[in-house]
Amino acid sequence: MRRSIALAIAATVSATLVVSGCGSSGGEPAAKKQAPPVGSQEIDAHPLSDLRQGGTLKVPIQQWISQYNFNTPDGQDGDAQELTEDVEPVLFRTDARGEAHTDPDYLVSAAVTSDSPQVVTYELNPRAKWSDGKPLSWLDFQAQWRALNGTDSAYEADDTSGYDQISDVSQGADAHQVRITFKQPYADWQRLFVPLFPAAAYSTPDQFNKGWLEHVPISAGAFKIARYDKTGQTITLVPDPNWWGTRPKLDALIYRVLDESAMTDAFLNKETDEAPAELPEDYRRLAKDPDAAIRTGSRWDEVHITLNGGRGPLKDVRVRNAVEAAVNRQAITDAYGADIPYRISELGNHFFMPNQKGYQDNSGIYGKYDPERAKKLLDQAGWQDNGAGKPRTKDGKPLELGYVLSSGGNQSQVDQAQLVQQMLGQVGIKVDIQKVPMNDYFNQYVDLGNFDLASFRNVDLLYLSMAYSVFRQPQGRNLFQNFGSVGSPQIDALLTQAGRTTDRNKAISLYNQADAQVWRLGHSIELYQRPQIAAVRKGLANYGAFGLQNITDYTRVGWLK
């Protein structure tokens, strides 16, 4: 999910407010608006003729990229995926409504050409070439399929779903045609091979696992990476002179690693041209800047708390359910939205946003704030109540959980952790807040399941089958994206069946059945859908809040004349 992860985001609110469960203070301001509906985006759209040639765009990211192959567990942070997609073939691009369209720079066409078995035929653009001079071909599809279909454990694949449904990848009528044959119907076939990786750097486990560490070996995009400056924490992209498509307007695109707490100041100081404005304290400052354009859209973007059922007290589902009952989700949601101009919805579903077709609240008793129920569950799990202010104990050991935070996060992130700490403390669970280095947060902690509680965002779930790796049962040391190791055969079966179901309404029903089981098992605590609000430098066109559009087309981004 862009694809899966961004750094933890949390709500700013007083401890007294949330712990007492009073909701937001003072009621909702009259100026509140509904969050932007699905399909909306604000990018200041202009034809290329309105843009000047040249200029640099400076964009903040949240951590240094150590792995550019985002089909590996270590490549699953959103920044790595975005950079890789800037320079590799993205065969399908979604629009603001999330509908997929072929990219003519890479594909002449792509369609299901047989239903029994399902066969998808791709016609590649004959002009499309890798940076090593080789044309895109069926061999690239074959190499990616072999790496990701799950049959060879030497490939450290993060997600095998979809690829494991393919029975054959072969050349079609000529060198530019590819035939993909599926064992079972697969509804989300357009999400596969996006981006397409080159066979020359993807055909062995060593290439797959290690060949993309710290750099991109081969590319095929309008831009290429010209410089990796680890000391200065910047990555510079420039137009590739061998690009066969529309010439970019920008001279350079510079990604700069910044602590999340520093992004607003960097924008106000003109060090960057974009800053997230979803957090209340950031919005207040950025909205006052005369050089900032505030742009909004509707993105698939959820904030949650992951519970690690793979270790410690949370291995017991009763303890996980107790944590669910002890967290006041509504109060956190209300408080988060108190100082931004949109109504924020508490989230009751892991697969659908409240403004999406298919959404229903499946949280039931597992999403209800009920500290008395939490205490009873802990009693049943054998954790002795030692009185107010003291942690429960079992077999002489205190009930303690670690809440891992990134040192690069902002004060809101700290506030949420402290609120959860106080909420759980009221039912006898001691929470230790552990700050870790920003660049280690995912690679050394979240990705490895080295935490008890962690809060981060899953974003851009444009194809529902992409969620399979978030909820599937881990296999040995491979957690996929189920970092808390909470799953079941029933959830796996429901998600597998949903991925094979081409009837949209039937698929929605299966995903909602799976969601109810995810809540029951205490996989994660959904909090709210985060609105998409971005501050963008005035004069920057075709850029901003993209809604469900999955890829930024940097050939169309630039500065107005």
N, C-alpha and C positions, 0 to 999 in steps of 0.2 A: 504494500500500500504506500504511496510515496512518502511513498508507496506503502511504507509502514510506519516509519518513526520520525518524529521530531522531538526535540528536547522537552523535558517536562514543563508543563504550564500549570499554574495554580491560581486560585482566587485570592484577592486581597479582602480581608474582612476582620473585624475585631473578634478576638477569641470569645468574649462574653456573648456576642451575637449568635455565633454558630453553636457553641456548646449548649446554650440555653434553649436552642431550637426555636427562636422567635421569628426567624425569617428576616427579610430585609427591613432596615429601619426606615420609618417615615413613608412607607408605601411607594408605589411606582410613579415616577415623574410623568406629568401629562405629555411631555414631549417624546415619550418612548414610541418607537416604531416597531412594526413587525420585522423580524430578520428577513433579509432578502430571500425571495422565493427561489426554488430550484430553477435553474436556467438563466439566472441573472449574473451579469458581470459588468465591471466598469474598468475599461482599459484606455479610454480616450482614443477610440478607433479613428485612424486616418489612412488615406491612400499613401503609397510610398512617395508619390510626387510631392507631398507636403513635408517630407522629411529631408533634412540636410545630410549630405554625405560626410561621415566622420563623427568623431566624438567617442567618449568612453562611458560605459555604464558600470557603476560600482555597486555590487550587491553583497550584503552580509550573509555569512553562513555560520553555523553553530559549532562546528568542530573540524579539525584537520582531517582530510580524507586519507585513510590508511589502506582502504580496499575499494577499488573501482569496479570490481565484478560484483554487482549487487544481487547476483543469484547465489551468493554465499552468505552465511549468517553474519559475518563481519562487515558485509557491504550493505546491510539493511537499514542504514540511516538515510533519511530523506535527502540530505545534501549530496551524498555519494550518488544516489540515483539521479538526482537532477543534473549533476555535472556529466555523468555518463551519457544521459539522454541528449545532452547538448551536442555531443560529438559522435554518437553512434546512430545507426538507422532506426528510427521510430516508424514502423510500418503503418501504424494506425494512430491518428490523432483524434481525441475526443473534442467535441465542441462544448459550449457553455452548459448544454443540457446533458452532457455525458454520452452523446451519441457518437459512435466511432465512424471515421472516414479514412479511406486509404490516403497515404501521402504520395502524391504523384512523383516526387523526387526519387522515390524508391520503388513504388509499385504502379504498374499499369492497371492492374486489377487484382482482386482476390475474392473468391466466392466459393460457396459449397457447390460442388459440381456433381455430387452423388450423395444419396441419403442412406443407402444400404450396401456396403458400409458407408459411413460419412467420409467423404473425401473433400478436401479443400485444395483448390488449385490457385497458386500465386503466379502472376506474370510480373517478373522483375523489370524495372527500368534498365535497359541495356547500357545506359550511360553511367549508372551507379557503380562506383569503384571504391575499394578500400585504399587507405593511404599507402599500402605496399604495392599498389598498381593492379591488384587482382580484382576482377569484377565480382560483385555479389552473385552467389550461386547457390544451388541446392546443397552443396557441400557445407555451407555455413549453417543451414537449417539442420542438416544431419548431425553435425558436431554438437550443436546446442541441444538437440533432442537426446543424444547419447549421454551428454553430461547431466541432464536434468530429469531423465525418466526413472531414476531410482534403482536401476538394475546394477549399477557399479558403485559400491559404497566408498570407493576411493575418491570419487568426486564429492566434495563437501557441499552438497546442494542444499539450499535453504528451503526450497519449495518444489516438489516434484508434481504437484497437482496439474492436471491437464496434459503435461508431457507424458505422464504414465498411462494416459489413455490412447496414445499414438502407437500404432502397430508398425508403420513404415513411413520413411521419408525417402523420396526418390526424385530423380530428374524426370521432367515431363517431356513434352514434344521437342524441346530444344534446351540449350544451356541456360536460357532465361526463365524457364518454367519449372515450378516446384510442385510436387504432389504430396500432400500430407494425408495419410489414411489413418482413421481412428478405429479403435476396437469397439468403442461405445460412442453414441452421440455425445458431443461435448458442446454445450451452449455457448461458452465464452471463448471460443477458439481464437477470436480476434486479440485476446490479451496475450497469447503465446508469441514467442519470438519478438517481443517488444521490450527493449530494443533487440535487434539482431546483433549477435557477436560474431567476430571473424573466426572461421575454422582454423586459420593459421595461428591463432593464439588461444584456442579453446578446445583442442582435440585430445589433450592428455590431462590426467588429473593434476599433474604438476603445473601445467599452463593454467588450468581452471582455478586451482587453489592459490597459487603463488604468483602467476604471471601478471596479475593486475594490482599487485601491492604497490602503493605509493605512486603509480603512474598508469597511463593508458597506452598500451603497446601499439595498437593499430586503431585507426578511427575512420569514419566515413560520414562527415557532417559538414555543414556550412562553416563551422568553426573547428579549430583544433587547439589543443592545449600547448601553449608556447613556453610557459614557465611555471615551475613548481617552486615556490619560495617558502620553504618550511620555517626558515628563521623569521621572515617577515609575515608568515601565515597568510600568504596570498597565492591564488592560482589565476593565471592570466590566460584567457582565450583570445585568439585572433582569427580573422577570416582565413579559411584554407584556400589558397590560390587555385587548387585543383578542383574546387567545388563546381559542380555542373548546373546547379540551380540558381535561384535568384541571389544576386550579390547582396550581402549584408550591408546595411547603412553604417553600423558601428565599426570603429577601428579596433576596439578592444572591449572585452567583457572581463571585469576583474572581480573575482570572489575573494572576500576577506573574512577570515575567521575572527569572530568577536564573541565575547561573553554576551549572553542574551541581555543582561542588565546594561550593557554598553551600547546597544544598537540605537536607542533613541538619541543619545548624546552624539553618536557618530553621524546620524542623519542631520541633526541640528547644526553640527559643526561642518557640514558639507563634505564629510569624509566618505559617505555613501549616498546613494540615490534612492534608497528604499529602506523602509523600516516597518516591522509589524506594529499594528496599532490596536490589536484586539484587547490588550490588557488595559484596564481603566487608567492606571497611572501613566501609561504611554500615550493613550488616546488624548488625555487632557493636555499634555504638552505638545504633541504633534499637531493637533487640530488648530493650535494657536499660531503655528509657524506660517508666515505669509508665503513661504516658498514651497509649502507642502500641499499636495492635492490628496485628499482622503478619498479612497476608492473602495467600494464594497462589493461583495459577491456572495454566492452561496456555495460553499465548499463542503465536501464530506470530511468532517473534522470533529473528532470526539476527544474529550479529556476523560481519563479514567485512572483508576488505581489498580495495578496488577498485584494479585496475591500469589505468593510462591508456595504452591502445594508440594514442591519437590523436596522440601527440607524443613526441619524444625517443627514447631507447634502447628504450623499451617498445613502440615500433611494430613491433619484430621479435618474432614469436611465440616465437622461441627464448630471447630474454631474459625474456619473461614466464614461460615454462615454467621457466626457471632460478630465477626468484624464487619460484615455487611450490615447487620442490624444496628451496630453501634455508630455507624457513620451517617450523619445527617446530610444527605445529598441535596435536599431541597434548599436548606439554608446556605450551603456552599454555592449553589447555582444562583440563588437570589442575590447573594452578596457580590458574586462575580459581576453580575449584570447591572449593579446599582449605578455605576458611573459611566456606562457606555450607552449610546442612544438606541439600543435595540433590546427587545424582549428576548431573554435567553430561556431556552426550554431545557428542563431536566430531561435526561435521556433514559429511556426504558428499554433500549434495544441495542444489541452489539453489531447488527448488520445494516440497519436502516436509520437514517436521520428523521427527525420529526416532520420535516417538510418533504419527505419522499413517499412515493407510492410503495405500499407494503409495510409501512411502519405500524407497529402496535406495541403497546407497553407490555412486555412479558415478565417484568421484574417481580410481580406478585409480592409475597411476604419477604422475598429476598432483597427487595429494594426498599422496603419500608423501614423508616427509622424507628427502632423499638429497643431501647437499651435494656428493658426488663427481659425481653426475649433473649437478648445477647447474653445476659447473666445466666439464664436458665440453660442455654446451650453450653456455656463454659462449665456449669455445674455438672451437666451430663457427661462432658468430656473429661471429668475428673480433676478440674482445676479448682483448688480450694480458695474460697473467698476469704481474704485476710483483713477486710475492712477498708473503709474509704482511704484513698491515697496510697494504698499499698498494692503491689502486684500480686496476683494469684500465684499459687505454687502447686506443684505436682511432683511427687517423688523427691521433694527437697529442692526442686529447681524453680526459679521464678518464671512467670510467663512474660517473656521479652521478645519483641520484634524489632528488627532494624529497618528503618525507612531511609533508603539511599537517595541522595540528592546530588545533582551536578553543581560543582562550585561555580560554573558559568551561568547558572540560573539567576533569576531576579528575586526581589524581595517577595513577590507574590508566591513564588514557588516555596519559599521558606515559610511564609504565613500558612499556606495550606498544610504543610507537613506538621507545623506546630498545632494547628487546629485538630488534625487527625490524632496527633499525639494526645491532646487533651480529651477528645471524645473517647478514645480507647482506654485512656486512663480511668475514666469514670466507671468502666465495667471491669477493671482489674487487669488490663493489658498494658504493660510498660512498653513504650516506643522510644527507641534510641535513634535520633536523627544523625545520619552519617553523611557528611559532605565528602565527595570524592572529586578528583581532577576532571575537568570538563571533557578532555579528550579520552578519558578512560571510562566515562560514565556508561556508554553502551558496550564498548569492546571488552572491558574487563569486568563489568558488573551485570548490566541488564542482559546482554547477549548470552552470558554464561550461566544465568540463573543465580548469580551471586548477590542475593538480596532476599529480604522477606516482603517488603512493600516498596513499590516504585511507581511513580506517576509520570506518564508521558502521553503523547498523542498518537493515535492512528489516524492517518489522513488519506484521502483520495482513493477510497474503495470504489473504483469505477466499475469493476466487474466483481460480482459477489463471490465468485469462486476464489478470488484472491485471498479471502479471509480464511481459507482452509488451513493454511500453515499457522495461523494465529491460534487455532483451537484444536488442531489435531494432536493426538497423543505423540509425545516424543519417541524417538527410536534410539535407545542407548544414549550417547552423549549428544546426539543431534536433536536440539530442541525445536528446530525449524524456527518459527516465530512465537511459539508457545513458551515464552520465557519462564512462566510460572509452573509449567509441567502439569497443568490441570486439564484433564480430558477424559474421554470415555469411548468405548467401541460404539455406543449408540450415537454420539455426536459425530464420530468419523463416518458412520454409515449414512446418517442424514445428510451431511455435507457432500459426501460422494454422490449420493443419489440426486441431490439438488444440482450438482455440477453437470450431471448427465441429462437433466430435464430441460428440454427446449421450450416447453410450455411455461411462459413467464409466471402465470398465476399459480401453477403447481409448484414451481421453484420457490416462489415467495412463501408459500405455506410450509415447505420443508425447512427453509431458513428460519422461519419463526418457531417451528418445532425445536430446531437445534438451539435457538436462542434461549428458550425456556429451560433447556437442560444446562446451558452455560451458566445461567443465573443460579440454578439449583446447586451446581457443583462449586459455586463460589470462585469462579475463574478470575473475575475482575469486577470492580465496582464502577459502573458507568456514572459519570457526573453530568455532563452537559455537552451539547453541540456548540462548538466555538464559532462565533461569526467570523467571516473573512473581512477584515478591515486592514487596509494597507495605506501607509503614507508614501507617496511617490513624488519625486522632484517635479515641479511644474515644468511643462515643456516636453516631458517624456511621453511619447505616443505609443499606442498599441501595447501597453504594459500596465499592470496593476493587479486588480482582484479578478482572477480568471474564472471563478466559479468551478464548474466540473471539467473545464478544459484541462487536459492532463499535461500538455507540453507547451512551453513558451516558444513561439516561433521567433527566434532572434533575428531571422532575416527581415522581419517586419518591424522590429523594435528600433526606435531611434529618436533623435531630438528634432523638434519642429524647427522649420526655417525661421 
